[in-house]
């Protein structure tokens, strides 16, 4: 089948995440998407470059973020010679569905029913060529009116992700049979063994009109506030400030608001070294390791340590005889934990908030 490769595409980059599970490096003022955790570029910069690299038909991106990060976003985009169509500022976060709705409305106002490539700003994809190929397959489904999600081909029975069960083969992409919540270990193993389930990546591709039509059908309470927020937005140089009408929208994800309800959902398999780097062990998994399975970032000395992550920002970190741990040093905090306790970092962050520390 001939692949469509010349459709105009507008990346919509969602940069509202807080990245609390990567404390103490990820902070309120500089969450993980602004940090160079894998390469010399930040995760946001990697995402912008990945989208640009899909092909010459890619238009300038829309970036949705909050007011506090507007200059970080502008500065990091400028540093890699990317000029966004707009940096869209939310008065407060309302989850991904309203963010994408305003992106769709803004993109449609400057182009005739564009295709939107929706990407979180804080994910890792190690194989840019495989990603570009998957997007080109997704374009075919999106131009046919489908709402495409990218399903990561699982390489282990991960319990921290939702899954997508594929339906009929449409020639490189599939209908969606169902979305399923995060499974227990036994169920996750059965999903991997079946070969029919993918991790839910949170990346999407659809036309602006198809998304807004399905949003109106399944979550109509979002549409009016988002339209008013865009119509009443204030444009200030690089920034588009949504009006307070945005706060009237219900807060919900794309998955719950649209994708799990629509009959037009499609999934494109993706095997590109994807990770949402949602924890220190997840970051360890995507980085190069020494012969003992350790990742060492910065001024680190190790003796008889295995399968661990060590990072130093300002001082020497030395470790002896440690297995499967995470040690992260910054100028004002040190985290030491067992790898299998990564989900509890949020508890530390909550405790610090009560002590008025970030």
N, C-alpha and C positions, 0 to 999 in steps of 0.2 A: 504494500500500500504506500502511495506517495505521501510523505509527511508535509504538512503545512508549516512553513518556516518564516513567512513574511508578514504575519499579522501584527499590527501595532499593539503594544502591551505597556500598561502603566503599572510599575511596581508600587504597592502600598505597604510601607514598612511600619510595623507596629512596635513602638519603642517606649511602651509604658510600664514594662516589668520592673520589679524591685529587686529580684535576685537575692532574697534574704538567705537562702541556703548556701550562698558562697561568701557569707561573712567570715572573716573580717575584711576581705578585699572589697567585696561588693557592699556599698553603703548607700544611704538615702541620697546623698548628693552625687554619687558616682556608682550607680548600679552596674551589674555585670556587662550589659551591652556596650558600655563605654570603656571597657578594660581590654587590654591586649593579652588575652588569656591563652591563646593558641599560637598566634603569629605576632609579628610586630604591629599588626593592625588590630584595632578593637573589633569586637563582634559586630557592632553596627557597621563599621567600615567594610568588613568582610561580606556582610549581607548586601550592602549597596553594590559592591564590586561584582558579587556573584550574580545579582540581578542584571547588571549592565552587560555581563559577559554572555548572557543567553543568546543575544544576536543583535544585529543592527536595527531591528524593528522595535527595540525597547525604547520607550520614551522616558523623559525625566521622572524621577520618583516623587511620590507624596510620602511624607514622613509624619506619623501621628505620635505626639509625645505630650508631656505636661509642661507647664510654664517654667518650672524650675530647671528643666534640662534644655531649654530652647537654644542657649548659646553653645552648649556642648554639642548638640546635634549639628548646628550650623557650622561650627568650627571643624568638626570631624569630617563632615561632608566636603567642606572646602579643601581640607588637607589632601583629599584624594581626587580633587578636580571634578566633583559631582555637584551640580547645581539643581536642587530639588525644584519641582513645580511649586511646591509650598511645604512649609513646615507647619503642620496643623496643631494648634495648642488646645487641649481639652481643659475646661475649667476644673474638672475632676474626672478620674477614671470611671468608666461605666462598662468595663470589660470589652471583649473584642467585637461583638456584633455591632454596637453603635459606632465604634471607631471605624469599622469597615464601611458602615452605611454612609458616614460623612465623607470618607474617601471616595466612595462610589459617586456620590452627588457632586463632589468637586471635580473628579475626573471627567464625568459626563458633561459638565458645564463647559469644558474646553476641548472636547473631542466627541465625535459622534459614536456613542455606545462603545467605549473602549473595553478591551479585556483587562482585567485586574489580576495581578500576581501578588497575592497577600502573603507576606513573610514576617514572622517575628524577628526582631532585630538581634535576638540573643541566642540564636542557634548556631551550631557548627555543622558544616558539610565539607568533608574532606575531598570529595571528587566533584569538582565544578563541571566537568564535561558530562558526567552522568546526570547531574542535576539539569543541565541545559537540555539534554536529550529528553528527559522526562517532561520538562516544560513544553517542548515542542509536540510531544504526544498529547499532553493535556490541552493544548490549544485546539486540537481537532475536536475534542469533546466539548470544550467551552463554546466554540463557534456553532456547535449544534444545540446550544441552549442548556447544556449540563453544568452543574456546579461541581467542580473537580476538587478533590482532596488528594494529597500525595501520601500514599501508604508506604511506610518504611518496611522493607523486607526484614523480618526479625532474624537475628543470629543467636538469640538466647531467649529463654522464657522470662521476659521482663515483667514484673508485677507493678511497676510504677507508671506504666502507660496504658491508655485506653487502646482498644483494637478495633479494626475495621474488617468485617467479613466481606469478601468479594462475591459478586454475583456472576452474571453472564459475561463471557469474553466478547469484547467489542472490537478486537484488533489492536492490542497494545494497551488498552484501558478496559476497565470493567465497570459494570453496574455495582452499586453498593447493596449488599443484602441486608446488613445491619451494622450499627455501631454498638460496641459493648464496653462496659466500664472496666476499670482496672481489675484484673482477675487474681485469684489466689494462685500459688505456684503450680499446683496440679493442673488447673485449667489453662494457665499460660503455656505449660508444656504441651498440652493437647492442641492448642492453637498453632504453635510452632510446628508440631508434627504434621498437622493437616496440610500445611502449605497454602491455606486459603485465607489466612489472617495476616493483617499488617498492623504495625504500630501506627497510631494516629499522630501525625507529625504536627498538626496545627498550621499547615501551609495549604493555600487554596488558589484556585484559578477559575475565574468565571467572568462573564460580561457584566458590566455595571447594571444593565437593565434586568438581566436574569436574577441577579442577587436581590435587587430592590423589589422585584416582583414577588420573589419567594419570601422576602422579609415582610412585605405587606400581607401576604397570605397567611403566614404562620406566627408572626410577632408584630401585629399592626401597631401596637402602642409605641413602638420605637420610631416609626416612620415620621410622624408629625414633629416630635421634638428635634429629630435630626435635621429635617428640612428647615425648620425655623432657625436652628443653630447655625446652619450654613448661610441661609438668607440674611441673617442678622450679624454675620461674622465681621470682625474688623480686620482689615488688611494693613499690616504695618511692616513695610520693607519685605523681608524674607518670611514673615510670620503671618499666619491666618488664625486669629483668635476666635474660636467658636463662642457664640453667645451663651448666656446662662440657661437658655432653653434646652441645651444639651443635658442638663441635670434632671430634666423631667423624663428622660428616657429610662425605661427599666434597664437594669444592669444584667447582662447575660452574655454568654459566649456564642460564637458562630455555631458551634456544634449543637448546643441546646436550642438556640433560637431558630435555626434554619436547617442545618445539615441533617439532623436526626429526624426531621419532619418532612422534608421535601421528597418528592418522587423523582427528582432530577439529579440526584447525587451520583457521582462517578468517582472512581479511584484509579490513580495511576501508580503502579509499583515503583518504588524508588530504592535503589541500592547505591548509596553515595557517601557512606561513612557519616550518617546523620547522628547528631546528638543534641538534646536540648540543654546540655550541660547544666542540669538542674541541681547538681550536688558536686561536692569535691570528688567522690569516687567516679562520677560520670566524666568529669574533666580528666581524671587520671586515665580513664579508658581510652581517650582520643589522643593522648600525647605520647611521644616516643619514650621508651623505657630503657633502663640499663639491663644488664644480664640477670639481675635479681628481681626485675619487675618493678623497679622504683622510678618515679618521676622526681627529678630534683631541679627546682627553678631558683636561680639566684645563688647566693654564697652558702652552699650546703656541703657538709662533710658527713659521709655515711660509713658505718662499719657494721657489717653483719645485719643489715636491714633488708626486708623483702616486701614486695607487693604493696608499696606505700607511696604516698604523695607528700613531698616536702617543698615548701616555698619560703624564701626569705626576701624581704623587701629592703631592710635597712641594717640588719646585723647578721653575723654568722650563725647558722643553725647547724648544730652537730647532733647526731643521733647514733646510738649504739644498741644493737640487738632488738630492734623493733620490727614487728610483723603486722602488716595490714592496718596501718594507722594513717592519719592525716595530721600534718603539722604545718600551720600557716602562720608566718610572722609578718606583722606590719609595724609601722613606727609607733602605734599606740595600742596594739592588742596582739595576743597570741592565742591561736586555737589549737588544741591537742585533743584528738578523739580517735576512737576505733572506727575503721571504715564502715562497719555495719550499723553505726549510730548516726549516719549522716542526716537522716530526716529530723533529728532532734536539734539541729542548729537553729531552727526557727524558735525553739524554746529559749535559747540563749538570747536571740535578738529581741524577743518579747520581754525578757527580764531586763535587758539593757534599756529598752524604751521606758520601762517603769522607773528606772534609775536616771532617766533623761540623758542617756548616752546612746549614740548611734554607731 
